Amino acid sequence: MKKYLFLPVFLFALVANAQIDSTLLKRVPVDTSYTRAMNMDAVYNRPFLQIGNLPASIGGYVEADYQYMGQDGITEGHSFRIPRFTLFVASSIHRKIKFLSEIELEEGGKQISIEFAALDLTFHPLLNLRGGVVMNPIGAFNQNHDGPKWEFVDRPIAMTEMLPATWSNVGFGLYGKYYSKAWAFGYEAYLTNGFDNSIISNNQNKTFLPAAKENALRFEESSNGQPLFTGKIAVRNNKVGEIGLSYMGGIYNRFEEDGLVLDAKRRLDVLAVDFNTTISATKTYLVGEWAWVLVDVPETYSQQYGERQKGGFVDIVQPILRGKLAGFDKAVFSLACRLEYVDWNVGSFEETGGNISDDLWAVVPAISFRPVSQTVIRLNYRYMQQQDILGNPPAKIGGVQFGLSSYF
Amino acid sequence: MKKLILILLGCLAFACENIIPEPPAVDEILDGPIDGLNSSEQARFLAGDFAFNDEVFSSGTGLGPTFVATSCGSCHAGDGKGHPFTTLTRFGQTAPNTPPNLLIGGPQLQNRAIPGYTPEILPEGTPFMKLTPPAVTGLGLLSALTDEQILTNADPYDLDGDGISGVPNYVNPPAYFVPKWFHQDANGRYMGRFGKKAATIDLLQQTVSAYNQDMGITSTFEPVDPFSGLEVDQEVSDQTVRDVVFYLRTLKTPIQRSQNDQQIIQGKTLFSQIQCGDCHTPEWTTPTSDIVALSNKTFFPYTDLLLHDMGPGLDDGVTEGSAETFEWRTPPLWGLGLSPNSQGGSYFLMHDGRASSIEEAILLHGGEANSSRTKFESLSAEDRTALIRFLESL
């Protein structure tokens, strides 16, 4: 076992020692208004590198991890993954026109997707037009999902499998911000292509919004001709933190084709609330999100596919050592813990009146080391219990995960 | 800092073997292969396990359009008994030896439908029976028994005068049925041994029928779509069907718990004394089988695989094969105590799940079981508890 633990450390050391000619590159500093930045700013609030005097800057991040997980005493053994490798390209076309794209290669290139490719035009701080492939601002994680920002190897289940992350679509919308002393107010509103029948007709045996991500045609045309609305409002106080309230909804199913009615129009509605704050006395960072999903599932379909879902997570991150550590001037060593819960099917059985289970909870204690702010090495222990739809004795899942993630 | 990291890594290395959650006790779960499979058989078991428990059908992969459940595992969670959520409704045959009325949608109600379709509705006034999905463990040993062995307990005319008959259900085999050496031809019909009415001859028929009638999945064995009534392309491969059959044949048998507990031993004695075992035959031994792990094995399913008159209280007015409407196959009792682990923490016993406890199930026995039920009612509270504990230990 020990040799497996030292292997990732060794590989990391190799990467760290690799040298390139950096004279042509200059690092574009992160937005200096970072302290006033909100989740909605996450797409631009990333480190970029600019090549010479080219008007474009590039960036990205990579995540690699090792895990040793098991369920009910059975393990698949040791496993190494590269869950995602993401490239950003940003350019300023004009002082008030900018473009950013984000291309993600997941699982070593098994899936390549355009997560973001949008043009932003600023007319006024409160009135910006965005068009292209936009990230639907449902919750905070979908907007602010970059691996290096988190102390945990896995993404929160509720925000990636209940809500789809990363969930992006072609569309247009408006956004804006207003500042007043320590306060910031932001809004976003988009109309995009949306979901399809797969959210209740999939091989997951449950209502599963991310199933719609498999449909790459959504970047070409709407599945049903009905726009999906996504809107968010958020308030931030520099001393208190940020809270956001978001909504996403619309008709999800293909109800008509060639003028022929195939089904009734069926709605999907999602509501999410998110927050983040830092307790100044202890420097404890708290971030969390909770969401509710409402889906109009045909009464004559199976209750296997729930009409309601709910779930969320909270991360508690406590820096315990800051300063010069292991040769890094501003390193941070933190302890952290994530609590998460998802109920895939809120309701009761028509046949018995008994509760429909189909839920899970997890606790994930973690240790993280940030040699620099853009790079994190993290060690997690995950313990999770997952119940089937009937509420039978839960599957118990646990194991260690080690990983690193860094912007570059 | 270095010390801290070394301590953490040390702790991790030490703890690694202990970080995976403990497995449940082997006698507390039904899942898992029977002992003695070779490596190629284990691989085939895994293929069947995946198809049975993980393969979920959707409209894109052939589900329905009308159906009852989306996967095998939906009805048989953890390979155990099912829940009323996936209870089947059968109808269309109201007398023995008559064909099911297909014109009214029989023999099974597909009570769910994919979006845009309308599920089947039970014709008004039609008698029907509800059937809770059974546990699927140990089926390989039951399928390895010979017809001759099973018929040893048959006494259709109660010639021994004990009040217990034991009747085989002779059914017309499907076109794809290939008799094995242990099947006995009865004028073109064969004895069923699976299903609540013992109307299914073997596990291939059981599997093919479940794909077709429960999920609306067609195969080369059963190519007719139950919704349209037309032959359509196969939606599950022959290989997958046969892998599932192999999986069902090689699932382990439930393991009795606390066998040496005095109260359970007392309960076992009472079980025999009040003649429960006259139908719930405790012990069987298989002959030589094509799967070595199933050969010459003595096992304890507590069933005779025969039909018995269970009285008017359990007569739903519907039947299958040559069974009377009041006749039901003796269900195996092994794994009975683990039923709540697959039924969401509750008991849903008897053929339609109407009994919410073992005691209630016993008290619902009628017909040939009247005598045993009466004897159970006359037991002291202590003896009743012992008998129930014995049944829970199975």
Interface residues (C-beta under 8 A of the other chain):
Chain A: M1 K2 L5 Y68 M69 G70 Q71 D72 G73 I74 T75 N197 S198 I200 S201 N202 N203 Q204 N205 N253 L262 D263 R266 P298 T300 Y301 S302 Q303 Q304 L321 L325 A326 F333 F349 E351 T352 G354 S357 I367 L379 Y381 Y383 D388 I389 L390 G391 N392 P393 K396 I397 G398 G399 V400
Chain B: M1 L4 L8 L9 L12 A13 C16 E17 I19 I20 P21 E22 P23 P24 E55 V56 F57 S58 S59 G60 T61 L63 F67 A69 T70 S71 S74 A77 G78 H83 P84 F85 T87 R112 A113 I114 P115 G116 Y117 T118 P119 N341 S342 Q343 G344 G345 S346
